[in-house]
Each structure stands twice: as C-alpha cells, then as structure tokens.
C-alpha cells in the first residue's frame, strides 16, 4: 500500500470531524504488515477535552487492539502536523514513522515537535493541499 | 490552602499508582477557589496506553467536571516534572500554574517543556524529597 492510500483514510476520518463541526483532523495507525489498527478524528468539542485529538484517539485504539502500549514498527498518518501532546504520545508509544499532511503555521510548534520526534522518521506534505483545504474551509466558515 | 497541602494530595494519588505496581506519579487539578476538580494517578500499564499519565487523567476529569476543556485560572499539582505530552495538554487546557515535585533526569525534557509552558507559571521542588523517594524506591524494587 502506498502512503497516499493511508493518508486518504486519515482524510476520511478528518471529514467525519468536519461533519460534527470539529476542527477537521484525522489519524490512522498502521502496523508493520500494513494493517490498520487504530483510527481517530478530533472530538475535542464533543468530549470537552483537549486530550481528544485524532492522534491520541488512534493511538489509544491501536494500543487497545494489540493489548500493548508499545506500537513498535507501527506508523501514524495524520492530516495535520502533530501538536507537542500528540508528538510526545507518538514518541512514547515507540511508533517508527510519522506521516503528516499539512504543516501548522506556528514555527515554534515545528521546532518543539522536531525535538520530541528527533529519533523518528517524519514524512510531511502528503496530500498537503487536500488536508490544508479542509482546515482553511472550516475556519473560513466559522468566521 | 498552601501548595504543600495540594502536593500532599498528589502524593496520595502517586501512592495509589505504587500499590498497583505503576510508576508512582499523581496529579491534582485545583480551580481558582481552591476546589479540587480533578485527580489522577498513572495507569499506563493497567490500560496499556501511554496516554494514561496522571496529569492527562486529572485534566480529563477536571474538564468533565466543569463541562469545558478551558481550565482557565486552574492550577495543576503533579509529583513529577511533566513529560511533553502532559505539558502540552496543560498548555492547551489553559491551566494557569504548574506545581511539580521532583525533576526528571533528562535535561532535554526540561528544555522541551519549558518551551511548551513558556507563558505559564511553573513552581518546582515542592515536597521534592518525598516525590523523588517514591520513584527511586519503585525503580530500586523493580531491579
């Protein structure tokens, strides 16, 4: 399976968030054989919790599925550059590779997460236009 | 109430983790009136999830209690210097002040969390000996 295939699934998750009027971010955790073991989309407003980011939900589900917090050799696909909370959860769960769609505008975020993820492969800009458009349309409509 | 009062409650939480053979870390969220609105202790092994840190649990409970992810003017007391995941959850939930017991040995952790929490008051070394001893005894017994 190619990276775009999984990022497209993360985009489908992000669109679920959009439908529920949440900031549209989606994430997918994939094991070393290519099986999807965790999916999630942002539910911050629904659950009134900053911890309900797409990546945290996908990681929690993946850990539950394989009955371990160690997600060795797994990859995560997320439509938006992770925040430090999610980057740290990725690093602590020993995920091997991070793929993300669009970057955040905050340069300090990139500096922080690059430090947190310094021993982890990062591939950015997959389906960058689709991921970015979903977010910009959402914020345009909120104004 | 003084800071030691709340840190002692966080220590009581940490001891609950110890009893369940989890790394002994505890946390308490306090609102601006001094009410305890969230408590938590590390449950990483029980729930097999890196997201089950004491601070995340305390923040999630506090948000549920006040029905908002905005914990404006609240403080958090945690027995151990937060990891970047918890520091970012603290920052995103708009907590005003962080009190912690003992520091981590990893200097890079402090650098990262000081960047994440750069606009938030931090008070360290409250009951530092008690918080540190709980952790060092735990790791000594595991060897």
Interface residues (C-beta under 8 A of the other chain):
Chain A: X44 X45 X48 X49 X50 X51 X56 X59 X60 X63 X64 X67 X68 X69 X83 X84 X85 X86 X87 X88 X89 X92 X93 X108 X111 X112 X115 X116
Chain B: X44 X45 X48 X49 X50 X51 X56 X59 X60 X63 X64 X67 X68 X69 X83 X84 X85 X86 X87 X88 X89 X91 X92 X93 X108 X111 X112 X115 X116
